């Protein structure tokens, strides 16, 4: 081995000392790329994993979000809903004592059924008195009509007398003209001429008297005709009084106008009742729902849309109905003290609008519903996909 020496390369600036001490590599080795260094794992640290409880919580959040958000795309619901009915107050129209009560608390009745009877004796007397008054008025009318016939006969006789007077007067005038001609020819006497003039005066007076008698008879007819009309009016008034008396007598029996149930009864046999006094409430069998939806929920709601109804008193009962109408005005607008937003500080509050919902069909289950009960109403505003569970939509 020779003692030949090799030139030492100059150190490069920035090169570590350990690298500077290494011998230079050949071109073949320098061309070979170095593999990337592998990250060394630390044996004392566990690999990062998602805990099971976090996954369950995330899944729960997703389920709750789906349960709340997805149904809102197809259904609008509210629990501010109540059962309503067109309740009728049973009241008397006349004042009397209650003699019979054919219903009791919460009893059912049908249309036309007799409910309450009042003492009819005072009204029976009133009917008899009105009937007697009518008979008296009818007799007065007959008397007035009979009196009207007599002046008619007098008028006929006066007219005949007037025609005779005119004929006699015409003959007297002809006699006067003849005797006047004879007197001028000195063929007749002056006495006979004067007698003819006297006859004309007498006939004219008789004719005037008959004319006056005829005028008086015609005036009497006018008076008697007015008396007949007055008698006819009295008869009509008496007939109306009799009809009113019979009507008041019929009011002593109170019948049911609709089928329903007795509620809030406040009358007993023997009570003296006044007209307009509420005896009890008649609750009809046909009920409906008034649902107070927020004004922001009315965007896609329309008349005729189907509605699912659940009553708080009967959780397992599901009824179906449809929207009948929307009230034109919020509930607060028709309240006793409507809001005055133009005065004082203003705080915007979402208003509610009453929506009337009719129950479909003749389902006997709705008989169990009573006015005032709370229900939950779910309106289907869009057709839901088949994969969406029905319980999310209130079915």
Secondary structure, DSSP 8 states (H G I E B T S, - for coil): ------------TT--HHHHHS----HHHHHS----------TTS------HHHHHHHHHHHHHHIIIIIHHTTEEEEEEEEEE---EEEE-SS-EEEEEE---TT-EE-TT-EEEEE--HHHHHHHHHHHHHHHHHHHHHHHHHHHHHHHHHHHHHHHHHHHHHHHHHHHHHHHHHHHHHHHHTT-S-HHHHHHHHHHHHHHHHHHHHHHHHHHHHHHHHHHHHHHHHHHHHHHHHHHHHHHHHHHHHHTTEEE-SS-EEEES----TT-EE-TT-EEEEEEES--EEEEEEEGGG-TT--TT-EEEEEETTEEEEEEEEEEEEE-SS-TTTTSTT---TTSS-------EEEEEEEE-TT-GGGGG--TT-EEEEEEE-S---TTS-GGGGT-
